[in-house]
């Protein structure tokens, strides 16, 4: 199940050896010296943090939503529009931004059914961790995450208390 999750979270772009290596690293989080700072962790907490750490090359991370937007935009050959503002010049709040972004991502990568932005909770920072997945795979990602007791959610339905500041 973890193998399938990592494969879906990386848009099925990894070579088999790289996928296996990532899965082994996440599965072996209890022995990972990089995670020994977590005090008396549950297996779910270890897996959640290992997932975030090991997939960092695929995750947009920032404490400001406009920083995350730039990283998401860099994912594409043709960048996204600039970070949106209201007509009076105010920045979009995170929930407004995610509602604005969702239809734009749905149009990208049409051969894969478009993209969707998922958010991963971490327990070590207040940064926002966002990950693009194929939209057609989102429901399965969320199902596996639930079965593994991982905290992953759609950006348009966030409830994890993730904070991204302006």
C-alpha positions in Angstrom: 0.0 0.0 0.0 2.8 2.4 0.9 4.5 1.7 -2.5 1.3 2.6 -4.3 0.9 5.8 -2.3 4.5 7.0 -3.0 4.1 6.1 -6.7 0.9 8.2 -6.9 2.3 11.1 -4.9 5.2 11.3 -7.3 2.9 11.2 -10.4 4.3 7.7 -11.3 7.5 9.4 -12.5 10.0 7.4 -10.5 12.1 4.6 -11.8 11.4 1.3 -10.0 14.7 1.3 -8.1 14.1 4.9 -6.9 10.5 4.1 -5.9 11.7 1.1 -3.9 14.4 3.1 -2.2 11.9 5.8 -1.1 9.4 3.2 0.1 12.1 1.4 2.1 13.3 4.7 3.6 9.8 5.7 4.7 9.0 2.2 5.9 12.2 2.1 7.9 11.6 5.5 9.6 12.0 4.0 13.1 15.7 3.4 12.3 16.3 6.7 10.5 18.8 8.8 12.5 17.4 11.9 10.8 14.1 11.3 12.6 15.5 10.4 16.1 14.6 13.9 17.3 10.9 12.9 17.5 10.2 12.1 21.1 8.2 8.8 21.6 6.6 8.9 18.2 3.7 6.7 17.1 4.3 4.6 14.0 1.9 6.9 12.1 3.8 10.0 13.2 7.1 8.5 12.1 5.6 7.5 8.7 4.0 11.0 8.3 7.3 12.8 9.0 9.3 10.3 6.9 6.9 10.9 4.0 7.4 14.6 4.2 11.2 14.4 4.5 11.7 11.7 1.8 9.4 13.3 -0.8 10.9 16.8 -0.3 12.1 16.9 -3.9 8.4 16.7 -5.0 6.9 19.0 -2.4 6.4 22.8 -2.5 7.3 24.1 0.9 7.0 27.6 2.4 5.7 29.6 5.3 4.1 32.1 2.8 1.5 31.1 0.3 3.0 33.2 -2.5 6.3 31.3 -2.0 4.5 28.0 -2.4 2.8 29.4 -5.5 6.2 30.1 -7.1 7.4 26.6 -6.4 4.2 25.1 -7.8 4.5 27.3 -10.9 8.1 26.1 -11.4 6.8 22.6 -11.8 5.4 23.4 -15.2 7.2 24.3 -18.4 4.7 27.1 -18.9 4.5 28.9 -15.6 1.2 29.7 -13.8 -0.1 33.3 -13.7 1.4 35.5 -11.0 0.0 35.1 -7.5 -3.5 36.5 -7.6 -4.7 39.7 -5.9 -8.1 41.2 -5.3 -9.1 44.1 -7.4 -8.3 46.4 -4.5 -4.7 45.0 -4.4 -5.1 42.8 -1.4 -3.4 39.4 -1.6 -5.6 36.3 -1.7 -5.9 34.4 1.5 -4.8 30.7 1.4 -8.3 29.3 1.0 -9.1 31.9 -1.7 -5.8 31.0 -3.5 -6.6 27.3 -3.5 -10.0 27.9 -4.9 -8.4 30.1 -7.6 -5.7 27.5 -8.4 -7.8 24.4 -8.5 -9.4 24.9 -12.0 -6.0 26.1 -13.4 -4.4 22.8 -12.3 -7.3 20.8 -13.6 -6.5 22.2 -17.1 -2.8 21.3 -16.9 -1.6 17.9 -17.9 -4.8 17.0 -19.6 -3.4 13.7 -20.8 -3.2 12.6 -17.1 -6.6 14.1 -16.2 -5.2 17.4 -14.9 -3.5 18.0 -11.6 -4.8 18.5 -8.1 -2.9 20.1 -5.1 -2.8 18.0 -2.0 -1.5 19.2 1.4 0.6 17.1 3.8 0.7 17.9 7.4 4.0 17.9 9.2 4.6 17.9 12.9 7.8 19.8 12.9 7.1 23.2 11.4 4.4 25.6 10.5 5.3 25.5 6.8 2.8 24.5 4.1 3.7 21.3 2.3 1.9 21.0 -1.0 2.2 18.3 -3.6 0.8 18.0 -7.1 -0.8 14.7 -8.1 -2.8 13.5 -11.0 -6.4 14.5 -10.3 -7.6 11.0 -11.4 -5.4 9.6 -8.6 -6.5 11.9 -5.8 -9.3 9.8 -4.4 -7.0 6.7 -4.2 -4.2 8.8 -2.5 -6.7 10.0 0.1 -8.1 6.5 0.6 -4.6 5.0 1.2 -3.6 7.9 3.4 -6.7 7.3 5.6 -5.9 3.5 5.8 -2.3 4.3 6.8 -3.5 7.0 9.3 -1.6 9.7 7.3 -2.7 13.3 7.2 -3.1 14.3 3.6 -6.0 16.4 2.2 -7.2 18.3 -0.8 -6.1 21.9 -0.8 -9.7 23.0 -1.5 -11.0 21.1 1.5 -8.3 21.8 4.1 -9.0 21.2 7.7 -5.6 20.3 9.1 -5.0 23.7 10.5 -2.2 24.3 8.2 -1.0 27.9 8.3 0.4 29.8 5.4 0.9 33.5 6.0 1.1 36.3 3.6 
